[in-house]
Amino acid sequence: HGAEFNISFKTPAPMPVHVPLVGEIGVSVNSTKISLPTSMACRRLSFTGTNLSANVEELSFLIAFDWAYSKPSSNFWDRGTGLVDTTIGAVLYIDVLDPNATSVEVDMPKLKLQLHAERVPDWLYNAIERVVTPLIHGAVADFAGTLLQELIKQCLEDATCPRASKNIVVV
């Protein structure tokens, strides 16, 4: 895993999530550390004069985070830490004349999730990880796509690129 940037994600307020048999709970997730890739493999690259497309693979991310949930008006709550270790690939479509038209499609062939809880034994969360991992998969893919898109946009708008901002918050 690679370069350390001051990149973070946070839920400004607990997100309501419906859980069968439990009802609605509030969930919050806030990153504590994100390690970005230091290398990649480029499988296809094309440039038309204004549009660049690239297929990159083997981008490894490590994301540490704090999480919490609670059920309103109840003693049903827990909090803890988590770790996502993932490798992604992305197809980048970059419009050098209109950075806002840049888009990123993310493929995630590998995702490992680890959760540790304050109140519940880790063995229970190990079982939950098998159920939750597909849900986390989509959220991490969206986060990675948004992050890559923002970094590319910053680079295109900054004549000193590739020294884009090292402070990025995805909410």
Disulfide bonds with the S-S distance in Angstrom:
Cys155-Cys161 1.34
